[in-house]
Amino acid sequence: MKIYVSNFGSNNIAIINEQLEVEDKIYLDENIFVHHFCIDEHDEQIYIPSGLNGILYVMNIENRSIIDSISMGGNLSQVVMHSNKELYIANEDSNSIYIVDAKNNDPIGVICVDSMPHGIIIDEEQKNLYVPCSNSLLVIDILSKSIVKNIKLDFKPWHLKINKEENIIYIVAKNGSIILVDRFKFEIVNILDCFKLPVEISINYSKKEMYVTDFCNKSIEVLNYKNNNHIKSIKVEGRPLGIDISKDEKKLFVSDVKNNLIKVFEANSLELIKDINVDKEPTTVICR
């Protein structure tokens, strides 16, 4: 098990090992403020979009070096990779999704979308890319590279999570809501309003629970995803932001952007078992 953490304020990615220790840090150029990133485990590469200079950086994990850079311009916010080795990068300035062939790092297309695309996510099984924009959720067919559904929303969506067991797309909105959308019909089936500023969601399938970082409430909200009942609120003495659960669903990792920590919880009891000092402003957390 490895946990990768982007430290926005110190331009690096920390790597945490199974002993819950920082085993290394990948230091980046001073102009690369890493917020979001994705990992290609097979080729041991990390893809880092830069909002400052509009460049997608490709880093080799083994030798800790930048091996390629792809200039796109604008404010690149998020990057995801499909299993066919295609990268999709959200550009908030140009209201578009750039497509890059990760096999040779060549740009292969652009999809125009609504304003301010941000927390994009890929549904491998349905071969869809979901794109939250300022007032909509777009569904893009990966094969045809075309928009097949535009769901208008009276919210401000910014992050997404797919529940593959319940076939629900969770849309995290800046107004404090989480909107539940049917994964197949793309219809709103429920709206949860028990948050202040929810940011990201992680799902524990073995316990039928979902965990939501609530930045303004300084908490992790725990819900039963079968009935959407609120189970408990875990207070965090800081500002929880990113969240991910280990592959075996035994540990939960949460970034505390205020105290520069990764907080590790035992998933069964939801008890805090360790604070790991990483670096300034930890944001995205990815468990591998």
SERO-4910 file (N, C-alpha, C, O; in steps of 0.05 Angstrom, whole numbers):
BEGIN
 pado doro    nc1    nc2    nc3   cac1   cac2   cac3    cc1    cc2    cc3    oc1    oc2    oc3
  Met    A     17    -24      0      0      0      0     17     25      0     37     27     15
  Lys    A     10     44    -17     23     70    -18      1     91    -17    -20     88    -30
  Ile    A      6    113     -3    -13    135     -3      2    160    -14     24    167     -4
  Tyr    A     -9    172    -35      3    195    -47    -13    220    -39    -37    220    -40
  Val    A      2    241    -31    -11    266    -22      1    290    -35     26    293    -35
  Ser    A    -15    306    -48     -5    331    -60     -4    353    -39    -24    358    -25
  Asn    A     19    365    -36     23    387    -17     25    413    -32     46    421    -42
  Phe    A      2    426    -35      0    450    -52     19    472    -44     31    485    -61
  Gly    A     21    477    -18     37    499     -9     67    495     -9     82    514     -5
  Ser    A     76    471    -14    105    465    -14    114    451    -39    137    441    -41
  Asn    A     97    450    -60    105    441    -86    117    412    -86    138    408    -98
  Asn    A    104    394    -72    114    367    -72     91    347    -69     69    354    -62
  Ile    A     97    322    -74     79    299    -69     92    281    -49    114    271    -53
  Ala    A     79    277    -26     89    259     -5     80    231    -10     57    227    -19
  Ile    A     97    211     -4     90    183     -7     91    170     21    111    170     34
  Ile    A     68    159     29     65    146     55     64    116     51     51    106     33
  Asn    A     79    101     68     81     72     65     61     58     83     46     70     98
  Glu    A     62     31     83     44     15    100     49     18    129     31     13    145
  Gln    A     73     27    137     79     32    165     68     60    174     73     69    196
  Leu    A     54     73    156     42    100    160     64    120    166     61    136    185
  Glu    A     85    119    151    107    138    153    112    150    125    108    137    105
  Val    A    121    175    125    128    188    100    155    176     91    176    182    104
  Glu    A    155    160     70    180    148     62    195    165     42    219    161     38
  Asp    A    181    183     29    195    200      9    177    224      2    153    223      6
  Lys    A    189    244    -10    174    267    -22    185    272    -50    210    273    -54
  Ile    A    167    275    -69    175    282    -96    173    312    -99    151    324    -99
  Tyr    A    196    325   -101    197    355   -102    194    364   -131    206    353   -149
  Leu    A    178    384   -135    171    394   -161    183    422   -165    192    435   -145
  Asp    A    182    432   -189    191    459   -195    175    479   -179    151    474   -173
  Glu    A    187    501   -173    173    521   -156    148    533   -170    131    545   -156
  Asn    A    146    529   -196    122    539   -210    100    519   -212     79    524   -223
  Ile    A    104    494   -202     84    473   -203     71    471   -176     81    458   -158
  Phe    A     48    483   -174     32    481   -149     13    458   -152     -9    462   -163
  Val    A     20    435   -142      5    411   -147    -19    409   -128    -17    409   -104
  His    A    -43    408   -141    -68    405   -126    -80    378   -132    -82    361   -114
  His    A    -87    373   -157    -99    348   -165    -79    333   -182    -62    346   -195
  Phe    A    -80    306   -183    -63    290   -200    -75    263   -203    -93    256   -188
  Cys    A    -65    248   -222    -73    219   -224    -49    202   -229    -28    212   -237
  Ile    A    -52    177   -224    -29    158   -225    -34    136   -244    -56    124   -244
  Asp    A    -14    130   -261    -14    106   -278      4     86   -265     29     88   -268
  Glu    A     -8     67   -251      8     48   -236     24     30   -254     47     22   -248
  His    A     14     22   -277     27      4   -295     53     16   -305     74      3   -305
  Asp    A     52     41   -314     76     54   -324     91     71   -303    111     84   -309
  Glu    A     81     70   -278     93     84   -256     97    114   -263    120    124   -261
  Gln    A     75    127   -271     77    155   -277     54    170   -263     33    160   -258
  Ile    A     60    195   -256     41    213   -244     36    236   -264     55    247   -275
  Tyr    A     11    243   -268      3    265   -285     -7    288   -268    -25    285   -252
  Ile    A      6    312   -272      1    334   -255     -8    358   -272      9    369   -287
  Pro    A    -33    367   -270    -41    392   -284    -34    417   -268    -38    417   -244
  Ser    A    -24    437   -281    -17    462   -268    -36    484   -276    -40    489   -300
  Gly    A    -49    495   -256    -67    518   -261    -52    544   -265    -64    563   -275
  Leu    A    -26    544   -259    -11    569   -261     -2    575   -289     -4    597   -299
  Asn    A      8    554   -303     19    559   -330      6    542   -351     15    543   -374
  Gly    A    -15    527   -345    -29    512   -365    -14    489   -377    -17    482   -400
  Ile    A      3    476   -361     20    454   -371     12    428   -355      8    429   -331
  Leu    A     10    406   -370      7    380   -357     35    367   -355     48    363   -376
  Tyr    A     43    361   -331     69    350   -327     67    319   -323     48    309   -311
  Val    A     86    305   -334     88    276   -332    112    269   -316    135    276   -323
  Met    A    108    256   -293    130    249   -275    134    219   -273    114    205   -270
  Asn    A    159    210   -274    166    182   -269    169    178   -239    184    192   -226
  Ile    A    154    159   -228    154    154   -199    181    143   -190    191    151   -169
  Glu    A    192    125   -205    217    111   -196    240    131   -193    254    130   -173
  Asn    A    245    147   -214    268    165   -212    261    194   -203    278    211   -202
  Arg    A    235    198   -197    226    223   -185    232    247   -203    238    269   -194
  Ser    A    229    244   -229    236    266   -248    213    271   -268    198    253   -275
  Ile    A    211    296   -277    193    304   -298    204    293   -324    226    300   -332
  Ile    A    188    276   -338    198    264   -363    184    277   -387    193    272   -410
  Asp    A    163    292   -383    150    305   -406    132    327   -395    124    327   -372
  Ser    A    126    346   -413    107    367   -406     91    374   -431    102    375   -453
  Ile    A     65    378   -427     47    384   -450     33    410   -445     18    413   -426
  Ser    A     39    430   -461     28    457   -458      0    459   -470     -4    452   -493
  Met    A    -19    468   -453    -46    470   -462    -57    498   -458    -76    506   -471
  Gly    A    -46    513   -439    -55    539   -433    -79    539   -415    -93    518   -413
  Gly    A    -85    561   -402   -108    563   -384   -104    551   -357    -82    544   -349
  Asn    A   -126    549   -343   -126    539   -315   -134    510   -315   -157    503   -316
  Leu    A   -114    492   -314   -119    463   -314   -124    455   -285   -108    460   -267
  Ser    A   -148    443   -280   -156    438   -253   -155    408   -245   -146    402   -223
  Gln    A   -163    391   -263   -166    362   -256   -157    345   -279   -158    353   -303
  Val    A   -147    321   -273   -139    302   -293   -147    274   -285   -145    267   -262
  Val    A   -158    259   -304   -165    231   -299   -156    214   -323   -152    224   -345
  Met    A   -151    188   -318   -142    170   -339   -162    147   -343   -170    135   -324
  His    A   -169    142   -368   -185    119   -375   -167     95   -379   -143     98   -384
  Ser    A   -178     71   -377   -162     47   -380   -150     43   -407   -132     28   -411
  Asn    A   -161     58   -427   -150     57   -454   -126     75   -458   -117     80   -481
  Lys    A   -116     86   -436    -92    103   -436    -98    131   -448    -81    144   -459
  Glu    A   -123    140   -445   -129    168   -452   -132    184   -427   -145    176   -408
  Leu    A   -120    208   -428   -122    227   -406   -143    248   -413   -145    257   -436
  Tyr    A   -159    256   -392   -178    278   -396   -171    299   -375   -170    294   -351
  Ile    A   -168    324   -385   -159    346   -368   -179    369   -370   -185    378   -392
  Ala    A   -189    378   -347   -208    400   -346   -193    426   -347   -174    431   -331
  Asn    A   -202    444   -365   -191    471   -367   -213    491   -360   -232    495   -375
  Glu    A   -211    503   -337   -231    522   -327   -232    548   -343   -253    560   -344
  Asp    A   -210    556   -354   -209    581   -369   -223    579   -396   -238    597   -404
  Ser    A   -217    557   -410   -228    554   -437   -254    538   -438   -265    533   -459
  Asn    A   -264    530   -414   -289    514   -413   -288    490   -431   -305    486   -449
  Ser    A   -267    474   -427   -263    451   -445   -249    428   -431   -238    431   -409
  Ile    A   -251    405   -443   -237    381   -434   -217    373   -456   -224    367   -478
  Tyr    A   -191    373   -449   -170    365   -467   -166    335   -465   -168    323   -443
  Ile    A   -161    322   -487   -156    294   -488   -127    289   -498   -119    300   -518
  Val    A   -113    272   -483    -85    266   -489    -81    236   -490    -91    221   -473
  Asp    A    -67    227   -510    -59    199   -512    -35    194   -494    -13    203   -500
  Ala    A    -40    180   -472    -18    176   -452      3    157   -461     25    156   -449
  Lys    A     -1    143   -483     19    124   -493     43    139   -504     66    130   -503
  Asn    A     37    163   -516     59    179   -527     57    208   -519     73    225   -529
  Asn    A     37    214   -502     33    242   -492     27    262   -514     35    285   -512
  Asp    A     12    253   -534      4    271   -555    -25    280   -551    -42    263   -546
  Pro    A    -31    306   -554    -59    315   -553    -75    304   -576    -65    303   -599
  Ile    A    -99    294   -571   -115    282   -593   -142    294   -595   -157    287   -614
  Gly    A   -150    313   -578   -176    325   -581   -184    344   -559   -171    345   -538
  Val    A   -205    359   -564   -216    378   -545   -247    376   -546   -258    375   -567
  Ile    A   -259    376   -523   -288    375   -521   -297    401   -507   -289    406   -484
  Cys    A   -313    417   -520   -324    442   -508   -346    435   -489   -364    419   -495
  Val    A   -346    447   -465   -365    441   -444   -377    467   -433   -371    488   -444
  Asp    A   -393    465   -412   -404    489   -399   -382    502   -383   -359    494   -382
  Ser    A   -390    524   -369   -370    540   -355   -358    526   -330   -372    512   -316
  Met    A   -333    531   -326   -318    523   -303   -319    493   -297   -327    485   -275
  Pro    A   -310    475   -315   -309    447   -309   -288    442   -287   -266    453   -288
  His    A   -294    425   -268   -275    421   -246   -271    391   -239   -253    379   -251
  Gly    A   -287    380   -222   -281    354   -210   -289    330   -227   -307    315   -219
  Ile    A   -277    327   -250   -285    306   -269   -278    278   -258   -260    275   -242
  Ile    A   -294    258   -268   -290    231   -259   -298    212   -282   -317    218   -297
  Ile    A   -285    189   -284   -290    170   -305   -306    146   -294   -300    136   -272
  Asp    A   -326    138   -308   -341    113   -302   -332     92   -322   -342     91   -345
  Glu    A   -313     75   -314   -302     55   -332   -323     36   -343   -322     30   -367
  Glu    A   -341     27   -326   -360      7   -335   -380     18   -355   -387      4   -374
  Gln    A   -388     43   -352   -407     55   -370   -394     70   -393   -407     80   -411
  Lys    A   -367     72   -392   -351     86   -412   -360    115   -415   -364    125   -437
  Asn    A   -364    127   -392   -372    155   -391   -353    172   -375   -340    162   -357
  Leu    A   -351    197   -383   -337    218   -368   -358    237   -357   -374    247   -372
  Tyr    A   -358    241   -330   -377    260   -318   -362    286   -312   -341    286   -300
  Val    A   -374    308   -320   -361    334   -318   -380    353   -303   -400    362   -315
  Pro    A   -373    360   -278   -389    381   -264   -380    409   -273   -356    415   -272
  Cys    A   -399    425   -281   -394    453   -289   -408    471   -269   -420    461   -250
  Ser    A   -408    497   -274   -419    515   -254   -448    511   -248   -457    515   -225
  Asn    A   -464    503   -268   -493    498   -264   -503    473   -278   -526    472   -286
  Ser    A   -486    454   -282   -494    430   -296   -476    406   -291   -454    409   -281
  Leu    A   -486    383   -298   -470    358   -299   -471    348   -327   -493    342   -337
  Leu    A   -448    345   -341   -447    335   -368   -438    306   -368   -421    298   -352
  Val    A   -451    290   -385   -443    262   -389   -431    260   -417   -445    266   -437
  Ile    A   -406    252   -418   -392    250   -444   -386    221   -449   -374    207   -433
  Asp    A   -393    212   -473   -387    185   -481   -358    183   -489   -348    197   -506
  Ile    A   -343    165   -476   -314    162   -480   -308    153   -509   -289    162   -521
  Leu    A   -325    136   -520   -320    125   -547   -324    146   -569   -307    149   -587
  Ser    A   -347    160   -568   -353    180   -589   -342    208   -583   -342    225   -600
  Lys    A   -333    212   -558   -322    238   -549   -344    260   -552   -337    282   -559
  Ser    A   -369    253   -546   -390    272   -550   -407    273   -524   -408    254   -509
  Ile    A   -420    296   -520   -437    300   -497   -464    286   -503   -477    292   -522
  Val    A   -471    268   -485   -496    253   -489   -518    262   -470   -542    255   -474
  Lys    A   -511    277   -449   -531    286   -430   -521    311   -417   -497    313   -409
  Asn    A   -539    331   -414   -532    356   -400   -554    360   -379   -577    367   -385
  Ile    A   -547    355   -354   -566    357   -331   -563    385   -319   -542    390   -306
  Lys    A   -582    402   -322   -581    429   -311   -587    428   -280   -605    413   -271
  Leu    A   -571    442   -265   -573    442   -236   -574    470   -225   -561    488   -235
  Asp    A   -590    473   -203   -592    499   -189   -572    499   -166   -578    509   -144
  Phe    A   -549    487   -170   -529    485   -149   -502    494   -161   -501    503   -184
  Lys    A   -481    490   -147   -455    496   -157   -437    471   -153   -422    470   -134
  Pro    A   -440    451   -170   -426    426   -167   -396    429   -171   -387    446   -188
  Trp    A   -380    414   -156   -351    415   -161   -336    389   -158   -315    386   -169
  His    A   -347    370   -143   -334    344   -141   -355    321   -144   -378    325   -138
  Leu    A   -345    298   -152   -363    275   -157   -352    250   -145   -328    247   -139
  Lys    A   -370    231   -140   -363    204   -132   -384    185   -142   -408    191   -142
  Ile    A   -375    161   -151   -394    141   -162   -396    119   -141   -376    108   -131
  Asn    A   -421    112   -134   -427     89   -118   -436     66   -137   -458     67   -147
  Lys    A   -418     47   -142   -423     27   -162   -443      5   -151   -455     -9   -167
  Glu    A   -446      4   -125   -465    -15   -114   -494     -5   -116   -512    -19   -123
  Glu    A   -498     21   -110   -524     33   -110   -530     46   -137   -553     55   -142
  Asn    A   -510     47   -155   -513     60   -181   -522     89   -179   -541     98   -191
  Ile    A   -507    103   -162   -512    131   -157   -487    147   -162   -465    139   -156
  Ile    A   -491    171   -175   -470    191   -177   -475    212   -156   -496    225   -156
  Tyr    A   -456    215   -138   -458    236   -118   -446    262   -129   -423    262   -138
  Ile    A   -461    283   -129   -451    309   -138   -448    327   -113   -468    334   -101
  Val    A   -424    334   -107   -418    351    -84   -420    380    -93   -406    388   -112
  Ala    A   -437    396    -80   -442    423    -89   -432    443    -68   -432    438    -44
  Lys    A   -424    467    -78   -413    487    -60   -435    500    -43   -428    514    -23
  Asn    A   -460    496    -49   -481    508    -32   -487    491     -7   -504    498      8
  Gly    A   -472    469     -4   -475    453     20   -491    427     16   -496    413     35
  Ser    A   -498    422     -9   -515    398    -15   -498    376    -28   -477    382    -40
  Ile    A   -508    352    -26   -499    330    -43   -523    320    -58   -543    311    -46
  Ile    A   -521    321    -85   -543    313   -102   -538    284   -111   -516    277   -121
  Leu    A   -558    267   -109   -556    239   -117   -570    236   -145   -594    242   -148
  Val    A   -555    227   -164   -565    223   -191   -563    194   -199   -543    181   -195
  Asp    A   -584    184   -211   -585    157   -221   -563    153   -242   -562    168   -261
  Arg    A   -547    132   -239   -524    128   -257   -532    120   -285   -516    123   -303
  Phe    A   -556    110   -289   -565    101   -315   -585    121   -328   -584    127   -352
  Lys    A   -604    130   -312   -625    148   -322   -617    177   -321   -628    194   -335
  Phe    A   -596    183   -305   -586    211   -301   -608    229   -291   -611    252   -300
  Glu    A   -624    219   -272   -645    235   -260   -638    239   -230   -627    221   -218
  Ile    A   -645    263   -220   -640    268   -191   -659    251   -175   -683    253   -179
  Val    A   -648    236   -156   -665    219   -140   -666    228   -110   -684    219    -96
  Asn    A   -647    244   -102   -648    254    -75   -628    277    -72   -610    281    -88
  Ile    A   -632    294    -51   -614    316    -45   -609    315    -15   -628    315      1
  Leu    A   -584    314     -7   -576    314     21   -567    341     29   -549    353     16
  Asp    A   -578    353     50   -572    380     58   -561    383     86   -564    403     99
  Cys    A   -547    362     96   -538    363    124   -508    371    126   -494    362    144
  Phe    A   -500    388    107   -471    396    107   -469    427    106   -488    441    100
  Lys    A   -445    437    112   -439    465    109   -424    470     83   -433    484     65
  Leu    A   -400    458     80   -385    458     55   -372    431     50   -349    427     56
  Pro    A   -387    413     39   -376    386     33   -356    389     10   -359    405     -8
  Val    A   -334    373     12   -313    375     -9   -311    349    -24   -315    348    -48
  Glu    A   -303    327    -10   -299    302    -24   -312    279     -9   -318    281     15
  Ile    A   -316    257    -24   -330    233    -13   -312    208    -17   -299    205    -37
  Ser    A   -313    191      3   -301    164      0   -322    144      9   -339    149     26
  Ile    A   -321    120     -4   -341    100      1   -329     74     13   -309     65      3
  Asn    A   -342     64     33   -334     39     46   -356     18     39   -376     18     53
  Tyr    A   -351      2     19   -371    -17     10   -376    -39     31   -399    -49     33
  Ser    A   -356    -47     46   -359    -68     65   -377    -60     88   -391    -77    100
  Lys    A   -377    -34     95   -394    -24    117   -419    -10    107   -436     -1    124
  Lys    A   -422     -7     81   -445      8     69   -445     37     79   -466     48     86
  Glu    A   -421     49     81   -419     76     91   -406     94     71   -390     86     54
  Met    A   -412    120     72   -398    140     57   -388    161     76   -401    168     96
  Tyr    A   -364    172     70   -351    191     87   -348    217     71   -338    217     48
  Val    A   -356    239     83   -355    265     69   -339    285     86   -344    289    109
  Thr    A   -318    297     73   -304    318     87   -320    344     85   -327    352     63
  Asp    A   -325    356    108   -340    381    110   -321    403    119   -314    404    143
  Phe    A   -311    418    100   -290    438    106   -298    458    127   -283    463    146
  Cys    A   -321    470    124   -330    491    142   -340    481    169   -338    494    189
  Asn    A   -350    456    170   -359    444    195   -336    431    210   -339    422    233
  Lys    A   -312    430    197   -289    418    209   -295    390    218   -290    382    241
  Ser    A   -305    374    199   -314    347    207   -313    328    183   -311    336    160
  Ile    A   -315    302    190   -320    281    171   -348    271    177   -353    260    199
  Glu    A   -366    273    158   -394    265    162   -397    236    152   -389    230    129
  Val    A   -408    219    169   -411    190    162   -441    185    157   -458    191    174
  Leu    A   -447    173    134   -474    166    127   -477    137    118   -458    126    108
  Asn    A   -500    125    123   -506     99    112   -516    104     84   -537    117     80
  Tyr    A   -502     93     64   -510     99     36   -534     83     27   -544     88      5
  Lys    A   -543     63     42   -566     48     35   -592     64     39   -610     63     22
  Asn    A   -593     80     61   -616     96     66   -610    126     69   -628    142     75
  Asn    A   -585    133     66   -575    161     68   -579    173     96   -578    197     99
  Asn    A   -582    156    116   -584    166    144   -557    175    154   -536    162    148
  His    A   -557    196    169   -532    206    181   -525    189    205   -542    186    223
  Ile    A   -501    179    206   -492    161    228   -478    177    250   -485    175    274
  Lys    A   -458    192    242   -443    207    262   -426    229    249   -422    229    224
  Ser    A   -417    247    265   -399    269    256   -373    266    271   -373    266    295
  Ile    A   -351    264    256   -324    262    268   -311    289    267   -304    299    245
  Lys    A   -307    302    290   -296    329    290   -266    327    284   -251    310    294
  Val    A   -257    347    269   -229    349    261   -218    376    270   -230    397    263
  Glu    A   -197    376    286   -186    401    296   -168    413    274   -144    416    277
  Gly    A   -181    421    253   -167    432    230   -187    436    207   -210    443    212
  Arg    A   -178    432    182   -195    436    159   -192    411    141   -173    409    125
  Pro    A   -211    392    143   -210    368    126   -217    374     97   -235    390     91
  Leu    A   -202    362     79   -205    369     50   -207    343     34   -229    333     28
  Gly    A   -183    331     27   -183    307     11   -188    282     29   -183    283     53
  Ile    A   -198    261     16   -203    236     31   -202    212     12   -209    214    -12
  Asp    A   -191    190     22   -191    165      7   -189    142     27   -179    145     49
  Ile    A   -199    119     18   -198     95     35   -179     75     23   -177     73     -2
  Ser    A   -166     60     40   -147     39     30   -162     18     14   -186     15     18
  Lys    A   -148      4     -3   -160    -16    -20   -174    -39     -4   -194    -50    -13
  Asp    A   -163    -45     19   -176    -65     36   -198    -54     54   -210    -68     70
  Glu    A   -203    -28     51   -224    -13     66   -220    -15     96   -239    -15    111
  Lys    A   -195    -16    105   -189    -17    134   -180      9    145   -181     13    169
  Lys    A   -170     27    128   -160     53    138   -170     75    121   -173     73     96
  Leu    A   -177     97    134   -187    121    120   -166    143    124   -157    148    146
  Phe    A   -160    157    101   -139    177    102   -152    204     94   -165    207     74
  Val    A   -147    224    111   -160    251    107   -138    272    109   -122    272    128
  Ser    A   -138    290     90   -119    312     91   -130    336    107   -152    344    103
  Asp    A   -113    345    125   -120    369    142   -103    392    132    -79    394    138
  Val    A   -115    409    115   -100    430    101    -91    452    120    -72    466    114
  Lys    A   -103    454    143    -95    475    163    -70    467    178    -52    483    182
  Asn    A    -69    442    188    -47    433    205    -26    417    190     -7    407    202
  Asn    A    -29    415    163     -9    401    146     -6    372    154     16    362    156
  Leu    A    -29    359    159    -29    331    168    -45    313    149    -63    322    135
  Ile    A    -38    287    150    -56    267    141    -66    252    166    -50    241    181
  Lys    A    -92    253    170   -104    240    193   -113    212    184   -128    209    165
  Val    A   -104    192    199   -110    164    193   -130    153    213   -126    154    237
  Phe    A   -153    142    202   -174    131    219   -176    101    214   -173     92    191
  Glu    A   -181     86    235   -188     58    232   -217     56    222   -235     66    235
  Ala    A   -221     45    199   -246     46    185   -269     33    201   -292     42    200
  Asn    A   -263     11    215   -284     -4    229   -295     12    252   -320     14    256
  Ser    A   -277     24    268   -286     39    292   -288     69    287   -300     84    302
  Leu    A   -275     78    265   -273    107    258   -258    122    279   -262    146    283
  Glu    A   -240    108    293   -223    121    313   -198    131    299   -187    118    282
  Leu    A   -188    155    308   -163    166    298   -140    149    309   -138    146    333
  Ile    A   -123    139    290   -101    123    300    -74    136    296    -54    129    308
  Lys    A    -73    157    278    -47    170    275    -50    196    259    -67    198    241
  Asp    A    -34    216    266    -30    240    251     -3    239    237     17    234    251
  Ile    A     -2    243    211     23    242    196     29    269    186     14    281    170
  Asn    A     52    280    194     61    306    184     70    302    155     88    286    150
  Val    A     59    317    137     68    315    109     82    341    101    106    343    103
  Asp    A     67    361     91     79    387     85     57    407     82     34    402     90
  Lys    A     62    431     71     43    453     72     19    448     53     23    441     30
  Glu    A     -4    451     64    -30    450     50    -34    424     35    -36    424     10
  Pro    A    -36    401     49    -42    376     35    -71    377     24    -89    385     38
  Thr    A    -74    369      0   -100    370    -13   -110    342    -22   -124    329     -7
  Thr    A   -102    334    -46   -111    308    -56    -97    285    -43    -73    285    -38
  Val    A   -113    264    -37   -102    239    -25   -110    216    -43   -134    213    -50
  Ile    A    -91    200    -51    -96    176    -68    -83    152    -56    -59    152    -52
  Cys    A    -99    131    -51    -89    106    -40    -84     86    -63   -101     83    -80
  Arg    A    -61     73    -63    -55     53    -83    -43     28    -69    -36      9    -83
***
